Amino acid sequence: MPTPTASHESKPAASPLLAATECRYLVDPPLAGERNMAVDETLLDAAIAQGTATLRFYQWREPTLSLGYFQTYDERHEHLASRDCAVVRRTTGGGAIVHDRELTYSFAAPLANQSRLNHSDLVSIFHYAASEALALQGASAGPLCCDETPAAEANAAFLCFQRRERGDVVSRTATPGDHAPGDPPSLPDGEVPPHRQPKLLGSAQRRRQGAILQHGSLLLAQSAAAPELPGLRETSGREIDVPRLIEDWSRILAARLGLRLVAATLGDDEMATAEQLATTKFASSAWLRRR
């Protein structure tokens, strides 16, 4: 598990957004989709009941399609490339995500009593921190930016990474075949117009009883189950060192949010709760096909 660096050891100033200054730091092995969703919900429960903040990084045991809370199950049949993937439903909204060659994070925390946290505030903190961490590996701030203008069709596509939300991390770098007739001639070499900049990182939130759960996915490379989506490997030409990325990303986040990270694992009670949620909720047909 990557360990927070010494710069996290001094007591940080309290964040105006969060009712916590200490944050558990988890890096989990790849798990099944229903277990990943159950752990995230368990972390939200801990934020509500105990005021515990947790930052978690994880991957997936097999290629898995996660549906947004409001999507219908039948929509998944429209995406043929992912038809053989396992399927789960998230508690957060947004479009479907193919979890394969990517890194997922989640963050659960109690909100400060006077916090007027907008949806974009915490998303922007996480996304700019990711861009900075990627720049340390040569995926520089040039090709990566936080998009400020969602496309008109932002919420129409089935896949999350074909949608646009304010603050999504996108690549300005062209991949082979990206340039099309009609592109503005004034664009710098290798740059594509905003409406065709590949999305690399997107996040979603759920708030409940004074706490927040935010999770998001960073596309590391193109997946055979979503061949229309290039990842960092295709847009930057680089293989990302994932343990280093996790360490750098978490270090930058801790500084931005005023948190002291403490390496941890789930407690026994939390593990039991997550197992129960995985079985009775996230693996159930009633939850998966609720829409």
VORO-819230 format. One record per residue (C-alpha): residue number from 1; residue in three letters; z negated, y negated, x negated. Coordinates in nm, 4 decimals. Layout:
SITE, NUM, ALA, Z, Y, X
...
end
This chain:
SITE, 1, MET, 0.0000, 0.0000, 0.0000
SITE, 2, PRO, 0.0864, -0.3415, -0.1437
SITE, 3, THR, -0.2332, -0.5342, -0.2063
SITE, 4, PRO, -0.2805, -0.9062, -0.1363
SITE, 5, THR, -0.2847, -1.1035, -0.4588
SITE, 6, ALA, -0.5853, -1.2850, -0.6017
SITE, 7, SER, -0.4744, -1.6103, -0.4392
SITE, 8, HIS, -0.6053, -1.4672, -0.1109
SITE, 9, GLU, -0.9612, -1.4254, -0.2332
SITE, 10, SER, -1.0909, -1.7783, -0.1724
SITE, 11, LYS, -1.2009, -1.8570, 0.1817
SITE, 12, PRO, -0.9083, -2.0279, 0.3571
SITE, 13, ALA, -0.9244, -2.3214, 0.5916
SITE, 14, ALA, -0.9167, -2.2240, 0.9573
SITE, 15, SER, -0.5778, -2.2293, 1.1250
SITE, 16, PRO, -0.5482, -2.4691, 1.4215
SITE, 17, LEU, -0.3570, -2.1911, 1.5990
SITE, 18, LEU, -0.5839, -1.8900, 1.5488
SITE, 19, ALA, -0.9496, -1.8092, 1.6148
SITE, 20, ALA, -0.9794, -1.6059, 1.2928
SITE, 21, THR, -0.9833, -1.6633, 0.9174
SITE, 22, GLU, -0.9907, -1.2976, 0.8101
SITE, 23, CYS, -0.7021, -1.0648, 0.8867
SITE, 24, ARG, -0.6650, -0.6905, 0.8432
SITE, 25, TYR, -0.3563, -0.5912, 0.6451
SITE, 26, LEU, -0.1901, -0.2595, 0.7309
SITE, 27, VAL, 0.1167, -0.0924, 0.5816
SITE, 28, ASP, 0.1838, 0.2214, 0.7824
SITE, 29, PRO, 0.4048, 0.5218, 0.7047
SITE, 30, PRO, 0.7060, 0.5735, 0.9333
SITE, 31, LEU, 0.5939, 0.6831, 1.2804
SITE, 32, ALA, 0.7602, 0.7925, 1.6037
SITE, 33, GLY, 0.8621, 0.5112, 1.8368
SITE, 34, GLU, 0.5950, 0.5733, 2.0998
SITE, 35, ARG, 0.3263, 0.5788, 1.8308
SITE, 36, ASN, 0.4461, 0.2525, 1.6756
SITE, 37, MET, 0.4352, 0.0796, 2.0139
SITE, 38, ALA, 0.0938, 0.2290, 2.0904
SITE, 39, VAL, -0.0534, 0.1038, 1.7620
SITE, 40, ASP, 0.0751, -0.2482, 1.8299
SITE, 41, GLU, -0.0832, -0.2458, 2.1762
SITE, 42, THR, -0.4093, -0.1176, 2.0268
SITE, 43, LEU, -0.4083, -0.4095, 1.7821
SITE, 44, LEU, -0.3634, -0.6531, 2.0705
SITE, 45, ASP, -0.6577, -0.4876, 2.2485
SITE, 46, ALA, -0.8695, -0.5355, 1.9341
SITE, 47, ALA, -0.7735, -0.9029, 1.9179
SITE, 48, ILE, -0.8879, -0.9452, 2.2790
SITE, 49, ALA, -1.2076, -0.7396, 2.2643
SITE, 50, GLN, -1.3343, -0.8022, 1.9098
SITE, 51, GLY, -1.1485, -1.1159, 1.8003
SITE, 52, THR, -0.9815, -0.9134, 1.5233
SITE, 53, ALA, -0.6611, -1.0350, 1.3583
SITE, 54, THR, -0.4233, -0.7750, 1.2116
SITE, 55, LEU, -0.0974, -0.8014, 1.0179
SITE, 56, ARG, 0.0959, -0.4744, 1.0136
SITE, 57, PHE, 0.4193, -0.3649, 0.8466
SITE, 58, TYR, 0.5893, -0.0403, 0.9425
SITE, 59, GLN, 0.9100, 0.1592, 0.9732
SITE, 60, TRP, 1.0331, 0.4344, 1.2060
SITE, 61, ARG, 1.0378, 0.8122, 1.1619
SITE, 62, GLU, 1.3861, 0.8462, 1.3146
SITE, 63, PRO, 1.6529, 0.6050, 1.4384
SITE, 64, THR, 1.5049, 0.4679, 1.7609
SITE, 65, LEU, 1.6335, 0.2341, 2.0293
SITE, 66, SER, 1.3629, 0.0076, 2.1721
SITE, 67, LEU, 1.4359, -0.1558, 2.5062
SITE, 68, GLY, 1.2967, -0.4972, 2.5903
SITE, 69, TYR, 1.0388, -0.4996, 2.8685
SITE, 70, PHE, 1.2802, -0.6453, 3.1252
SITE, 71, GLN, 1.5861, -0.4352, 3.0408
SITE, 72, THR, 1.6893, -0.1456, 3.2635
SITE, 73, TYR, 1.6983, 0.2028, 3.1187
SITE, 74, ASP, 2.0565, 0.2547, 3.2357
SITE, 75, GLU, 2.1735, -0.0312, 3.0131
SITE, 76, ARG, 2.1205, 0.1915, 2.7103
SITE, 77, HIS, 2.4197, 0.4056, 2.8162
SITE, 78, GLU, 2.6469, 0.1051, 2.7564
SITE, 79, HIS, 2.5786, 0.1215, 2.3814
SITE, 80, LEU, 2.7533, 0.4390, 2.2716
SITE, 81, ALA, 2.6648, 0.4239, 1.9014
SITE, 82, SER, 2.2924, 0.4658, 1.9776
SITE, 83, ARG, 2.3301, 0.7342, 2.2453
SITE, 84, ASP, 2.1693, 1.0017, 2.0249
SITE, 85, CYS, 1.8724, 0.7840, 1.9265
SITE, 86, ALA, 1.5204, 0.8308, 2.0564
SITE, 87, VAL, 1.4309, 0.5622, 2.3117
SITE, 88, VAL, 1.1122, 0.3644, 2.3775
SITE, 89, ARG, 1.0287, 0.0567, 2.5814
SITE, 90, ARG, 0.8446, -0.2388, 2.4302
SITE, 91, THR, 0.5818, -0.4515, 2.6016
SITE, 92, THR, 0.7678, -0.7607, 2.4777
SITE, 93, GLY, 1.0883, -0.9015, 2.6201
SITE, 94, GLY, 1.4256, -0.9631, 2.4607
SITE, 95, GLY, 1.7191, -0.7389, 2.3851
SITE, 96, ALA, 1.7329, -0.3819, 2.2626
SITE, 97, ILE, 1.6808, -0.3073, 1.8928
SITE, 98, VAL, 1.8062, -0.0135, 1.6884
SITE, 99, HIS, 1.5202, 0.0587, 1.4490
SITE, 100, ASP, 1.6729, 0.2409, 1.1548
SITE, 101, ARG, 1.7450, 0.0654, 0.8273
SITE, 102, GLU, 1.4989, -0.2158, 0.8851
SITE, 103, LEU, 1.1428, -0.3342, 0.8362
SITE, 104, THR, 0.9227, -0.4127, 1.1353
SITE, 105, TYR, 0.6136, -0.6312, 1.1342
SITE, 106, SER, 0.3513, -0.6950, 1.3991
SITE, 107, PHE, 0.0758, -0.9530, 1.4166
SITE, 108, ALA, -0.2078, -0.9538, 1.6693
SITE, 109, ALA, -0.4734, -1.2244, 1.6747
SITE, 110, PRO, -0.7029, -1.4247, 1.9014
SITE, 111, LEU, -0.5802, -1.7762, 1.9704
SITE, 112, ALA, -0.7996, -2.0790, 1.9049
SITE, 113, ASN, -0.9547, -2.2230, 2.2224
SITE, 114, GLN, -0.7655, -2.5487, 2.1925
SITE, 115, SER, -0.4474, -2.3961, 2.0558
SITE, 116, ARG, -0.1319, -2.5262, 2.2182
SITE, 117, LEU, 0.0824, -2.2668, 2.0492
SITE, 118, ASN, 0.4450, -2.2830, 2.1537
SITE, 119, HIS, 0.6556, -1.9676, 2.1392
SITE, 120, SER, 0.8467, -2.1071, 1.8436
SITE, 121, ASP, 0.5442, -2.2107, 1.6343
SITE, 122, LEU, 0.4301, -1.8684, 1.5162
SITE, 123, VAL, 0.7853, -1.7336, 1.5109
SITE, 124, SER, 0.8914, -2.0137, 1.2766
SITE, 125, ILE, 0.5969, -1.9517, 1.0437
SITE, 126, PHE, 0.6864, -1.5829, 1.0123
SITE, 127, HIS, 1.0595, -1.6434, 0.9811
SITE, 128, TYR, 1.0415, -1.9159, 0.7183
SITE, 129, ALA, 0.7931, -1.7038, 0.5228
SITE, 130, ALA, 1.0390, -1.4129, 0.5351
SITE, 131, SER, 1.3201, -1.6357, 0.4093
SITE, 132, GLU, 1.1034, -1.7511, 0.1190
SITE, 133, ALA, 1.0060, -1.3937, 0.0331
SITE, 134, LEU, 1.3683, -1.2801, 0.0409
SITE, 135, ALA, 1.4698, -1.5708, -0.1814
SITE, 136, LEU, 1.2369, -1.4312, -0.4494
SITE, 137, GLN, 1.4670, -1.1274, -0.4626
SITE, 138, GLY, 1.7849, -1.3304, -0.4856
SITE, 139, ALA, 1.8685, -1.3358, -0.1150
SITE, 140, SER, 1.8415, -1.7080, -0.1554
SITE, 141, ALA, 1.7791, -1.9915, 0.0866
SITE, 142, GLY, 2.1500, -2.0678, 0.0682
SITE, 143, PRO, 2.2719, -1.7753, 0.2796
SITE, 144, LEU, 1.9500, -1.7476, 0.4788
SITE, 145, CYS, 1.8216, -2.0107, 0.7154
SITE, 146, CYS, 1.6323, -2.0434, 1.0409
SITE, 147, ASP, 1.8902, -2.1189, 1.3049
SITE, 148, GLU, 1.8084, -2.4238, 1.5149
SITE, 149, THR, 2.0765, -2.4026, 1.7824
SITE, 150, PRO, 2.1030, -2.0902, 1.9985
SITE, 151, ALA, 2.4509, -1.9951, 2.1133
SITE, 152, ALA, 2.5385, -2.0465, 2.4805
SITE, 153, GLU, 2.5498, -1.6697, 2.5383
SITE, 154, ALA, 2.2102, -1.6250, 2.3691
SITE, 155, ASN, 2.0562, -1.3979, 2.6300
SITE, 156, ALA, 2.3593, -1.2040, 2.7521
SITE, 157, ALA, 2.4052, -0.9238, 2.4984
SITE, 158, PHE, 2.2365, -0.5832, 2.5226
SITE, 159, LEU, 2.1293, -0.5848, 2.1562
SITE, 160, CYS, 1.8702, -0.8322, 2.0344
SITE, 161, PHE, 2.0680, -0.8953, 1.7165
SITE, 162, GLN, 2.3697, -1.0099, 1.9159
SITE, 163, ARG, 2.1531, -1.2667, 2.0942
SITE, 164, ARG, 2.0261, -1.5966, 1.9592
SITE, 165, GLU, 1.6849, -1.7533, 1.9922
SITE, 166, ARG, 1.5751, -2.0769, 1.8325
SITE, 167, GLY, 1.4331, -1.9924, 1.4912
SITE, 168, ASP, 1.6192, -1.6648, 1.4318
SITE, 169, VAL, 1.6896, -1.5985, 1.0649
SITE, 170, VAL, 2.0642, -1.5782, 1.0122
SITE, 171, SER, 2.3015, -1.5368, 0.7195
SITE, 172, ARG, 2.5628, -1.8013, 0.6519
SITE, 173, THR, 2.7446, -1.5696, 0.4135
SITE, 174, ALA, 3.0706, -1.4116, 0.5270
SITE, 175, THR, 3.1083, -1.0357, 0.5154
SITE, 176, PRO, 3.4571, -0.8821, 0.4845
SITE, 177, GLY, 3.6626, -0.9670, 0.7907
SITE, 178, ASP, 3.4269, -1.2413, 0.9111
SITE, 179, HIS, 3.6753, -1.5275, 0.8857
SITE, 180, ALA, 3.8942, -1.5680, 1.1894
SITE, 181, PRO, 4.1816, -1.7931, 1.2926
SITE, 182, GLY, 4.0434, -2.1196, 1.4208
SITE, 183, ASP, 3.7406, -2.1339, 1.1919
SITE, 184, PRO, 3.6768, -2.4936, 1.0802
SITE, 185, PRO, 3.8737, -2.5568, 0.7594
SITE, 186, SER, 3.5923, -2.7701, 0.6205
SITE, 187, LEU, 3.3501, -2.4768, 0.5865
SITE, 188, PRO, 3.2459, -2.4023, 0.2264
SITE, 189, ASP, 3.3909, -2.0879, 0.0704
SITE, 190, GLY, 3.2117, -1.7768, 0.1922
SITE, 191, GLU, 3.0455, -1.9497, 0.4875
SITE, 192, VAL, 3.1027, -1.8645, 0.8520
SITE, 193, PRO, 3.0649, -2.0932, 1.1558
SITE, 194, PRO, 2.7306, -2.0926, 1.3388
SITE, 195, HIS, 2.8417, -1.8814, 1.6344
SITE, 196, ARG, 2.9288, -1.5925, 1.4019
SITE, 197, GLN, 2.6437, -1.6063, 1.1527
SITE, 198, PRO, 2.4856, -1.2572, 1.1456
SITE, 199, LYS, 2.1285, -1.2478, 1.2711
SITE, 200, LEU, 1.8908, -1.0757, 1.0289
SITE, 201, LEU, 1.5428, -1.1305, 1.1739
SITE, 202, GLY, 1.4252, -1.1796, 1.5297
SITE, 203, SER, 1.0812, -1.1697, 1.6920
SITE, 204, ALA, 0.9214, -1.1382, 2.0351
SITE, 205, GLN, 0.5759, -1.2130, 2.1727
SITE, 206, ARG, 0.3281, -1.1058, 2.4348
SITE, 207, ARG, 0.0160, -1.3022, 2.5256
SITE, 208, ARG, -0.2815, -1.1603, 2.7092
SITE, 209, GLN, -0.6373, -1.2824, 2.7667
SITE, 210, GLY, -0.6425, -1.5432, 2.4916
SITE, 211, ALA, -0.4699, -1.3309, 2.2268
SITE, 212, ILE, -0.1155, -1.2853, 2.1042
SITE, 213, LEU, 0.0975, -0.9954, 1.9836
SITE, 214, GLN, 0.4115, -1.0868, 1.7931
SITE, 215, HIS, 0.6421, -0.8339, 1.6366
SITE, 216, GLY, 0.9847, -0.8541, 1.4819
SITE, 217, SER, 1.2506, -0.6626, 1.2910
SITE, 218, LEU, 1.4345, -0.7469, 0.9697
SITE, 219, LEU, 1.7692, -0.5731, 0.9215
SITE, 220, LEU, 1.7802, -0.4351, 0.5679
SITE, 221, ALA, 2.1187, -0.2635, 0.5999
SITE, 222, GLN, 2.3770, -0.1632, 0.8570
SITE, 223, SER, 2.2931, 0.1412, 1.0710
SITE, 224, ALA, 2.5405, 0.4023, 1.1929
SITE, 225, ALA, 2.3667, 0.3659, 1.5299
SITE, 226, ALA, 2.4530, -0.0071, 1.5395
SITE, 227, PRO, 2.7629, -0.0486, 1.3212
SITE, 228, GLU, 2.8386, -0.3914, 1.4673
SITE, 229, LEU, 2.5291, -0.5373, 1.2982
SITE, 230, PRO, 2.5387, -0.6135, 0.9244
SITE, 231, GLY, 2.2088, -0.6238, 0.7388
SITE, 232, LEU, 2.0886, -0.7876, 0.4203
SITE, 233, ARG, 2.2675, -0.5305, 0.2092
SITE, 234, GLU, 2.6016, -0.6312, 0.3604
SITE, 235, THR, 2.5422, -1.0074, 0.3801
SITE, 236, SER, 2.3717, -1.0609, 0.0438
SITE, 237, GLY, 2.4998, -0.7622, -0.1535
SITE, 238, ARG, 2.1427, -0.6772, -0.2532
SITE, 239, GLU, 1.9128, -0.3797, -0.2065
SITE, 240, ILE, 1.5791, -0.5229, -0.1015
SITE, 241, ASP, 1.2641, -0.3930, -0.2721
SITE, 242, VAL, 1.0635, -0.3335, 0.0460
SITE, 243, PRO, 0.7108, -0.3000, -0.1043
SITE, 244, ARG, 0.7662, -0.6224, -0.2972
SITE, 245, LEU, 0.9015, -0.7941, 0.0136
SITE, 246, ILE, 0.5936, -0.6904, 0.2124
SITE, 247, GLU, 0.3612, -0.8221, -0.0579
SITE, 248, ASP, 0.5445, -1.1543, -0.0933
SITE, 249, TRP, 0.5877, -1.2042, 0.2806
SITE, 250, SER, 0.2207, -1.1341, 0.3529
SITE, 251, ARG, 0.1047, -1.3608, 0.0691
SITE, 252, ILE, 0.3126, -1.6514, 0.1997
SITE, 253, LEU, 0.1964, -1.5887, 0.5565
SITE, 254, ALA, -0.1687, -1.5864, 0.4526
SITE, 255, ALA, -0.1275, -1.9272, 0.2919
SITE, 256, ARG, 0.0603, -2.0707, 0.5901
SITE, 257, LEU, -0.1864, -1.9399, 0.8496
SITE, 258, GLY, -0.5069, -1.9951, 0.6536
SITE, 259, LEU, -0.5960, -1.6264, 0.6535
SITE, 260, ARG, -0.7697, -1.4023, 0.4016
SITE, 261, LEU, -0.5974, -1.0635, 0.4068
SITE, 262, VAL, -0.8089, -0.7501, 0.3766
SITE, 263, ALA, -0.6339, -0.4164, 0.3184
SITE, 264, ALA, -0.7393, -0.1791, 0.5954
SITE, 265, THR, -0.6546, 0.1199, 0.8112
SITE, 266, LEU, -0.7111, 0.1800, 1.1806
SITE, 267, GLY, -1.0641, 0.2787, 1.2767
SITE, 268, ASP, -1.1305, 0.6177, 1.4339
SITE, 269, ASP, -1.1689, 0.4686, 1.7819
SITE, 270, GLU, -0.8459, 0.2732, 1.7429
SITE, 271, MET, -0.6592, 0.5832, 1.6278
SITE, 272, ALA, -0.7822, 0.7712, 1.9343
SITE, 273, THR, -0.6788, 0.4842, 2.1613
SITE, 274, ALA, -0.3348, 0.4671, 2.0018
SITE, 275, GLU, -0.2844, 0.8422, 2.0410
SITE, 276, GLN, -0.3777, 0.8212, 2.4078
SITE, 277, LEU, -0.1471, 0.5240, 2.4696
SITE, 278, ALA, 0.1394, 0.6967, 2.2888
SITE, 279, THR, 0.1064, 1.0035, 2.5111
SITE, 280, THR, 0.0127, 0.8582, 2.8484
SITE, 281, LYS, 0.2131, 0.5347, 2.8391
SITE, 282, PHE, 0.4862, 0.4915, 2.5804
SITE, 283, ALA, 0.6121, 0.8532, 2.5852
SITE, 284, SER, 0.6031, 0.8726, 2.9650
SITE, 285, SER, 0.9121, 0.8624, 3.1825
SITE, 286, ALA, 0.7288, 0.6310, 3.4224
SITE, 287, TRP, 0.7044, 0.3633, 3.1515
SITE, 288, LEU, 1.0432, 0.4232, 2.9917
SITE, 289, ARG, 1.2339, 0.4230, 3.3216
SITE, 290, ARG, 1.0228, 0.1662, 3.5020
SITE, 291, ARG, 1.3343, -0.0488, 3.5384
end
